[in-house]
C-alpha cells in the first residue's frame, strides 16, 4: 500500500509550466489511485504513516544545517548553479534587528519546479538538470559546471533562520511561499502568492522570518570565507551587507599576489588564495584565467596542470585557488571566440602556460616548505621534554624521524606526528625497542583493527596478565596432548611436572595458586617401596617415580583462628600410569595406602580433605567410579588422559582449537616434535657388532 501526504502539495496548471505540472499531477493521480484500490481491499488492516523525529534533518543534512560556514557557502553555490551574476546577502544581526536574506539574479524557479525540488528529499540535481547550467534569457556566457548534486543545499537556510519566505521569478511567473519545519515534519511549505504570467525578470530571494538568530560567525569571517571560494570568476559578484566581496577581504596569510614576466608578451599577475582548510572537492579550486577582467573557461585543475603542478586529488588541490590575469592574451588572439578556453596552438598561450605553471608549482613548494618547518618546530617543541631525556644516539634517531615524516608525509597533522614521535621515544627507552614495530608491520589490517579495539578497552598490563595465564594453560594442554600419545615410562615422568601447574584441569575447586608440591610427603611414600622406587627419582624430589608410574603430592595449607598455618587442609594426589596399563581397584588401593601412611606419619590430619586422581589410557570394566574413604573425606577417582584433556579444553572455552596457530604454540610444537622424534642410528652399536 502507498500512502502520500499531500497537505502541502500545491500545483496550479498553467501553460508555461505544463511539463512540470503534468509530471507532478500524474505522480499524485497514480498515488491516489493506488490508495483507493488498496483501501478497498484492506479496510480492516490498520496502517501507520512514517514519521520523523525532531533531529531527522540535522542527521540527514549534516553540517549544511548545523554549521553556518557550510550553510552560507552552500547557499551561494546554489546561486552559482542558477547562473546568477550577482548575489546579495544580508547577514543576521539581532542587535540591529537585521534579518538574514539572500537574493540572486539567476534563472529562478516556477512554482511547480520549486514544489517538486523542495519536497524531494533525495533530489538528484545531476540526473534532472545535468552537470552544467546554461545562462538565463538575456545573459551571455558559457555553461557553468554546477556545484550541487544531491539537493541538500536547499536546507541550508534553516541554519541561519528558523523559517523563511522564498520568492522566485521565471518565465513571466512569480510565486511566494513560506517554508518552515516542525519537530515531526522536516519541511512544510505554504503558498502565499502566485502570479502565473506577465512578471518581468528572473531570480530568487530567500528572507528569514521570526526571531533573528545570533550566528557564531562574524561578517568579516563570512567575507573572507566567500572571497576564498567565489572570486575566481569576475562575472559572479557576491555582495555582503551592501559591499561587494573583493580580494581585500582575504587576510594576508591567505592571499598573496605575484607578478610574472612572460618574455616578449607582457606581465601576468597571479593571485594565490589559500583557504587553509581543504574542501571535500576541487570544484571551488584550481587555476582561473582572466583576460580583460573576464573569465576564460572554468576555474579548475586541467590535465596539464595535474601533470606539471600537482595531483588534483591532494589536499592542496582542494585548498588552493590561483587567479591568473593575463590581458595580453586578448591582443594575441589566444582566447576562443566563446571564451570557453584558449587556442592551444597560439604562440602567446604556448609561451605563457608553462611559465605560469612553473611559478605556481614554485609557490606551492615554498608554501609547503614553510608549513613543514612550522609543523616540525611545533612537533619538536611538544615532544622535546621527553626526547631530551634520551641518550644522544636515540635523540638523533627521534629527531631524524620527525624531520623525515614531516617532509615525506605532508598530510600527517601535527597531532599525529607528535603521537608517533612519542611512541618512538618510548620504544627507545624500552628493552625490546623496535621489535614491536616489526610485529605490527607483519600484521594485516584486520588484526590491527582488532588490536586497536583491545587496547581501547584494556590496559597493556591488564591484557598481559590475562594472556599470560591463558598462554600458560594452553601450553599445558598442548604439551599434554602430544605426550600422552607416546608410550613409555620416560613420558610418564615428563607428564608429572605439568600437573604442578595444571591442577585446574580437574575442576574449579583446584584453581588455587597455593597448591604446592610437598617434597616431605614424597620422602614418606618412597619409604613404602623399600628402595624399589626408581633411583632416577633422586633427580625429581617432588615426585615418587616407579617403573610404571609417577606420583605427585600437592597440598593446600589450613589455618587456625589466629590465621596461623596448622597443617594440610587439602591434599591432591596425582598418580600417572604408563599407557596400556588398565586402571582398577589395585591402583585405587595404592592411593589409599599412600593416604594411610601419610596419616600415620602425621603429615595429614583426620579432617584433611584428599582427592586422588589416577590417570591412564584405559580403565578396567566396572572400575570407572569414585572410591570414597574416611566418611568421604578421601575420594579416589580413575580418569583417562583423554578425559582430563577434554575437561581442560572445556574449562578454557575451547580456545585451543581457535588459537592453535598462535606463534607460542607453534614454537612449542617444534620443541615437542624434537622430544618425541627418535634418534637416527647411523651405524650398528657395539653390542650388535
Secondary structure, DSSP 4 states (H G I P E B T S, - for coil): ------TT------GGGHHHHHHHHHHHHHHHHHHHHHHHH-TT---------TTHHHHHHTHHHH-HHHHHHHHHHHHHHTT-SEEEEE--BGGGTB--EEEE-S----HHHHHHHHH-TT--HHHHH-SEEPPPTT---PPEEPS-SSSGGGGTHHHH-SEEEEEEEETTEEEEEEEE--SS-S-EEEEEEEE-S-----EEEEEEESSPP--SS-HHHHHHHHHHHH-S-TT-EEEETTEE--GGGS-TTTEEEEEEEETTTEEEEEEEEE-SS--SSSTT-EEEEEETTEEEEEEE--HHHHHHT--TTSTGGGTEEEEEE-THHHHTT-B-TTSSSB-TT-HHHHHHHHHHHHHHHHHHHHHHHHHHHHHHHHHHHHHHHHHTTS-HHHHHHHHHHHHHHHHH-TTS-HHHHHHHHHHHHHHHHSSSTTHHHHHHHTS-HHHHHHHHHHHHHS-HHHHHHHHHHHHHHHHHHHHHHHHTTS-SHHHHHHHHHHHHS-GGGG-GGG--TT-EE-HHHHHHHHHHTTT-S-GGGGG-TTEEE-SSEEEEEEEEEEE-TTS-EEEEEEEEEEEEEPTT--B-HHHHHHHHHHHHHHHHTTSS-TT-EEEEEEEES-B-TT--SEEEETTTTEEEEEEEHHHHHHHHHHHTTTHHHHHTT-HHHHHHHHHHHHHHSPPPP-S--TTT-
